Amino acid sequence: MITVRITTNGVDVALHARISVPGNPLATAIEPRLPTILFCHPTWLDSFFFYPQIEDPLFAQHYNLVAFDLRGHGSTQVVARDESYSIDTAAEDVAAGLDALGVKDVHVVGVGVGALVAAALAAARPALVQGLVLIALPPARDDEQTALGFRECEESLVHAVTKRDLELLDMITTATFEYDAGALPRAVLEIRDEYVALARAHFANATAQEAADAAWYIWHPVRARIPPTPEVLGRIKAPVLVLQGVGSSDSFTEDAENWCAEFNFAQVSRGHSARANVTPIQHVDHYMTLTSPNMRSGQARRPSTPRGLSFDIPPPPRVIPGMRTIGDELDRLAVDTIVTRVSD
């Protein structure tokens, strides 16, 4: 895990990055000779959300794998609130982070709001993004109930920190998982509980202002988002695959189909060759990368790689008492590195 120092629109950001290369899931740099996959996480979570993919040999043995914590999430730090922060700004942060790591071209996978960031990145940097996978693409606009839920989460975070109401803080994580992950297998329940503990640790000593700033970065871009225009969609040069889980919660498949139709029309109108397609996947929810991480072996499982050095999680069960796990060994070898990048 490393920290990438960037400046976006005059705002200094310490962008936390998780990098995996073949043979080293805790790398501090990419392998320039290998292709790179970037993962963009959903709201309220962080880069660790993608541990099933980072540990999957299908990815880990052949690619550089990179995931950043967006502002307000995980270990990324920002000194002050940026009132202009948006989905597009998040994409600028990610682009600056990739530049700092020396990534020349990338395939991007985004989940939920991370899919919006991924699409914005592809529009802003078409020469950088070679392929785009959008999972659980949100609708163009939220319905009234969903918008109210986001507002309540934002207000609840500030209230929980101000009043030291840890149970209210827990409810944000619990509600997020219940809506986006459906019926939770045991492994995902444990990850949810880890995120509950992480939120408590993260905001234990936060001030009301710090909580308000974090809430702004987490939910304001979601609430304030606007549908992409044909001009924006026409800038994307990469082919797009949209995966929509059809589970117990709203799948927004029709919205995704409309997005693809608008994308394809924008591409055809400009004489471009990129196309977008939707693939509905039955019996999974929005967080399918977590709950059903691989279609050949879809069983959710515990991580073997550690979240980080400063936050302990219960180790996975040992087959033999006293045996060291992969996670133990990675904890022993892990190091932190800082690189710097300034973008205009």
Secondary structure, DSSP 8 states (H G I E B T S, - for coil): -EEEEEEETTEEEEEEEEEEETTEEEESS--TTS-EEEEE--TT--GGGGHHHHH-HHHHTTSEEEEE--TTSTT-EESS--TT--HHHHHHHHHHHHHHHT--SEEEEEETHHHHHHHHHHHH-TTTEEEEEEES---SS--HHHHHHHHHHHHHHHHHHHHT-HHHHHHHHHHHHHHHH-S--HHHHHHHHHHHHHHHHHHTT--HHHHHHHHHHHHHHHHT-----HHHHHH--S-EEEEEEESSS---HHHHHHHHHHHHHHHHHTT----EEEEEEET--TTHHHHS--SSS------SS-S-SSS-------SSTT---HHHHHHHH---EEEE----
